[in-house]
Amino acid sequence: MAGSTQAVCNGARPKIDFSYFGGAESFTEGKRSLRRTTVVSPSETDDGVSNPGPPQDPTDFLWIMTEEPHRSRRMAIMKAHPEVTKLMGYEPLTKYVVLVVVSLQLYLAVCLRHTHPLSFGFLFLAYAVGGTANQNLFLAIHEITHNLAFKGINANKALAVFANLPIAVPYSAAFKKYHIEHHKHLGEDGIDTDLPTNFELLCLNNVLGKTFFATFQIFFYALRPGFVRMQTPTRWHLYNLVAQLIFDYILVRTFGVRPLLYLLFSSFFAGSLHPCAGHFIAEHYVWDGLNQETYSYYGPLNILAYNVGYHNEHHDFPSVPWTRLPALRALAPEFYDVLPSHPSWPMVIVNFIRDKEVGIFARAKRIAKSSEAKHGSSSSDRE
C-alpha cells in the first residue's frame, strides 16, 4: 500500500493487479500470457499462479489417449462420500423458473411491438434482458435434457419444448441427443459435436477469426452438429418443430413481426459477446498449459445460469440438479478445490480472443471408442 502511495506521489502510475479481473493484463511481447485460471487450494503440483505446462501447439488440437476424467472421479467421490446419492434427483423448482422466464420474454416481446427493431431501446432490451433470459432458457433446456425437472421422461421433454418457445427456433429435441453424447463421449472426434471442426481450426485460428467465432457462437453450435453427424428424427423432433412454428405464426399474426424479431435478437445475443455466453468457452477449452478438459466457474453469474458454472461437478454427476451442485462441491472439496477454475466468464471471452496461447485449437480430443457410437444409434436414442 505504501509503495502504491509513493508511486502516486512521484507521478508514476501504481501497478494494478489485474488478476482480480480474470487476467486482463496487456500482452508483454515475447513472454507467455499470465495465468488465467485459479486454484482454491494450491498444491505442490499447481501453485495457482504459474503456468503448469508449456503452451499448446497452436496448429492442432490436444490429442490425448487417457479416459475422460469424470467417470473415475465420480467413482472416487462415491467411495469417499456415499451420501452423495442423496443429492441426486429432480428439482421441482425448475418448472416454475421456466414459467417465469418464458412469461417475461413474451411480455417484453409484446410490449415492443410498436418499437423499431434497430432503436437503442429495442436493442438494449434484447441484449441486456432478452439475451440473459434466453441464455437462461438455453440452460433450462440443458437441465431438462438430463430429466431433472420431472420424474417422467415425457414430461421433461414437453417442458423443454415449452422452454424453447421464446428462443423462436426449434432445437430442444435435437439438443438432447447431442448433449447426452457429449457426456458419454466427451472429446471423442466425430461424436462430441461440442468440439470445433478442423475447418474452424484452419479458418478461425487468429484474433479476427476468434472474434468472429465469439460473436457468432450461436450459429456454430446450431449448425456444426449437422455437419459432424446427423440425427435420425424422432416424434419429439416433430413436436418441437410444430409447436415452434405454431407459436411463431400466432405471435406474428397477432402482434406483428417485431415481437418475433425481439426473441430472435435475444437468442443471438445470448450466444454472442454476452457475459453469460462466456460459459460456452469456459467449460471445455484448455488453458494455461493444462491437460484439464473441463473447468468450473463459481462466480455470481451462476445465479442467472442454472449453476452451469459448476461444470466439473455437473459432468461428474449429471443426475444432480442445479440447485444442489454447490452442495456437491461443498461435500467433496478435496476433489474440486484442487482443480483450476475460471474467476470470470466475461474475461474468458476477452482472453480467448486476444491470447496467442488459447484459440480454436485449445480443445482436448480423443479417438472415438467405437464405430457403433460414431455411426449408429440405439433404439432408446430414437424415442
N, C-alpha and C positions, 0 to 999 in steps of 0.2 A: 504494500500500500504506500509506504514511504517512497519507494522507488518511483511509483507512478506519479506521486505528488511532485517529486523533484524534477521528473521529466517534463511535467506541465509547466513548472516554474522556469525551466530553462528554455522553454519554447518548443520542445520536442513533443511529438505525439506519443502518448503512452501506448505500450504494446497491449493489444487486446487478445485475450484467449478466446479465439473463435470456436474452439471445440465445444463450447456451451451451445452453439448454434448448429451442431451437427457436422462440423468440419468445413466451415465456409472460408478457409484460408485462400489467399491468392496463389496462383502457380509460382513455384520457385524453379526457374529454368535449370534443367539438369539434375533435379532432385526428385525423389519419389513423392507422390501425394501423401499427405499425413493420414494417420489412422482415421477411418470413417466409422467404424463400429466400436461399441463399448462393451465392457465386461463388468457385471455387477460384482463378481467375486474373482479378482485376478488370481492367477496361479503361476507356478514356475514356468509352465509352458506358454502362457499368454498373460503378459502384464497389463493388457488392456490399453497400452499406449503405443508401443512399437508395432510395425507391420510383422505379423507372424511368419510370413513367407515371401518369396520373391514375386515380382509381378508376373501375371499370367501371360502366356503367348497371345498377342492380340490378333493373330491370324487364324486361330481355330478355337473351338470350344474346349473346355476342360474335360477330356475323356478319362473316365475312372472305371476301375474294374470291381470296386467294392460294392457290396449290397447297400441299398438305400438305408439310412441310419435310423429311421423311425420305428421299424419293427423291433430291432434289437433294444432300443431304448424303452419302447413300450413294455417289452418283456421284463427288462430290468426294473422298471418302476413298479410294475405289478408285483414283482417278487419282493421289493423293498417296502412297498406301500399297498398291500392288498385291498385296503379300504378305498382305493381309487375307483373301484367299480361303483361305489355309491354316488359318484358324480355323473355317471352315465345316464342317459335317458332323455326324453323330450322335454321341451321348455314351453309351457302354456303361454307365457308372456309374448312369445314371438308373433302370434297371430294378431294380437292387439297392436303391437308396434307397426306391423304391416298395414293394418287398417288405418291407423293414424297417418302414416306417411302417404299412402295412396290417396286418402281423403285430402290431405294438404296439397298434393300435386294437382289433383283435379280442381280444387278450389282456386288455386292460383292460375291454372290454365284458363279457366272460365273467366276469372277477373281480368285477364289480359286480352280478352277477345277484341277489345277496341284499341289496343296499344300497338304501335308499329313494331314489327319484329326486330328492326335494326335500331330502335331507340335505345338510349342508355338505360332507362328503367327496365325495359324488357330484357335486355342482355344481362344486366346486373342481377336481376332476379333469377334468370335462367342459370347463371353461373353460381352465385352465392347460395341460393336456396335450392333451386332445381337440381344443380349439379350434386350438391350434398345429399339431397333427398333421393335422387336416382342412384347414386352410389350406395346409399343405404339399402335401396331395393335390390341392387345387384347382389349385395352381400346377404340380404334376406333370402334371396333365391339360393345362394350358396349354402346357407344354413339349412334351408328346407330340403335341398338336394340330399343331405345326409339324414333325412327323415327325423328331424329334431323339433318339429313344430307340433306334430300329432303322433299318436301311436300308429295309425293306419297309413300305409304307403300311398293309397289313392287320395286320401285327404291332404297329404303333404304335396302331392303333385298338383292338386286343384288349387291349393293356396299359392303355389309357385306361379301358376297361370294367372291368378288374380294379381299377385305382386308384380307381374310382368306388364300389366296394362299401362301404367304411366311411362314405361320405358318406350312404348309406342312401336317397338319391333319385336316380333315373337322370337324368343331364344331359350326360354326356361327348359323346355323339353330336351332340346339338343345339348344344352349345357350339362344336364345331369349325367349323361353317359360319358361325355368327355372329361368331366371333373372326377368322376369315380375312377376313370382310367389314370388320371393324373395322380391320384393317391396310390393306386395299386401298382403303377408302373412309373414311378417318379424318375424323370430324367431319361427314360428309355427312348432312344431315337426312333422316330416313325410312329410312336404310340402316344407319348405325352405331348399333346398339342399346345401346352403352355410354353414349350421350347421354341425359340426363334429358329427359322429355317436357314439353310445355307445361303439362300438368296438374300435374306435380310443381312446376314453377316457380310456378304460381298458388297451390298449396296449402301448399307447404313452404318458402317463401322468408322465414323468420323463425327466431329462435332455437329455439322449440319445434318447428317443422317440421324444422329441420336436425337437432335432437336425435333426433327420431323417425326421420328418414332414416338417420342414422349408426347407430342402434340396430338397425334392421331392414333394413340394406343388402342382406342375403342375399335377401330376398323381392323387393326391387326388381329386382335383377339376374336373378332367376329368372323373374319374371312379366312384366317390361317387354318383352322380345323378342316375346312372343306378342301384345301389344297393338300393337307397332310394325309387325311383318311376320312372318307365319307361314312356316314352312319346309315343304317337301314331304318327308314322311317317307321314309327310306331303310331298307334292310335293317339297317344298323348302329343306327338308332334302335330297331328291333325287338330286336336282340341286346342292346342296352343295357338296354332295359325288361325283357325276360325274365330276363336274368342277375340284375338287381337284385331283381326280385320273388322269384325262387327263393332268392336269398341271404337276403333279409329273412324269408321264410317259414321256412326251415330254422333261422335264428337264433332266431326266436321260438318255433318248435315245440320246439327242443332246450333252450333256456336261459330261456325266458320273454320277456316284453316289455321288461324293464329294460335288457338289453344294446342292444336297438334304440333305446330312449329315449336311452341314453348317446350313441350315434352321431348321433342327430338333434340332441340338445343340442349336441354338438361342432360340427356343421355350422352351427347357429345362431350359436354364439359365435364361430366362425371368421369370420363375416360381420357381426359386430356391433361393440361397443365393445371391441375386442381390439387390442393393439399391432400385430400383423401385418396387421390389416384396414385400417390406415392407408394401405396401398398403393393401395386402391381409389380413394380420394380424391386421393392424392398424384400419381397418374400423369398425369391429364389436366385437372384443374381449373386455371383461370387465377388467378395470384396476382400481387400487387404491381404492378398496372397493366401487366403484361407481355402481349404478344401471343403468347407461347410456349405451344404446345399440349401439350407432353409434358415431364415433369420426372423426373429421376432422383433416387435416394437411395442413398448409398454407405455407410450405417451397418451395424452388426453384425447387424441382424435379417435381412439378406440371407442369412445362413448357414442360416436356417430356411425361406427362401422362394425357393429356386432362383435367387437373384440377380435377382429380378424388379425390384428397385430400380434396376438398370441399364436403365432403361426407354427412354431415348433411344437407347442402344446397341442394345437389342432391336428397336425399331421401325426403326432404320436397317438392321440386319442380322438379320432373323428366322431366318436359317439358321445363325447362330452359337449353339451351345448354351450353357446356363447356366454351365458350368464355364469357358468361355473369354470371357465378357463382360468380366471385369476386364482380361484381356489386350487385348481390343479397345479399351477405354478407354485403356490404357497405350500402345497403338500410335499413337493419334491424339489426344494431349492437346490439341493446338491447336484441335480441333473440339469437345471435350467439356468441358474445364476452363473455358471461357468461358460455358457455359450455366448459368443459375441452377438449383440443385438443392435438395432438402429435407434439412435436417440431422436431422430426427426424424419418424418415422411417427406415434407417439402424439400428438405436438404438432400434427401436421396435422389430426387429428380434433378436438382441442380448439380450434384456431384456426378451423377450418371452422365449428364450431358457434357460436362467440361473435363472430367478426369480422363487422362490417357490410359490409365490402368483398368478402367471399367468401361464396358461397352456391350454391344450386342453379343460379343464373343464370351462374355463373362457368365456362362452357364455351364453347369456340370451335365455331361451326357454319358450314357452307358449304352452298350449294345442291347437290343431287345432280347428278352429271355427266350421267347418262343415265337414261331411263325403263327401259331394259333392266336396269340394275343394281338399280333400285328395285323393279321388279315381276316380274322374271324371274330364272331361274337357268339356268346352263349344264348340259349333261349331266354334266360332270365333277363338279359340285356334288352330284349326286344319288347318287353312288356312295359 
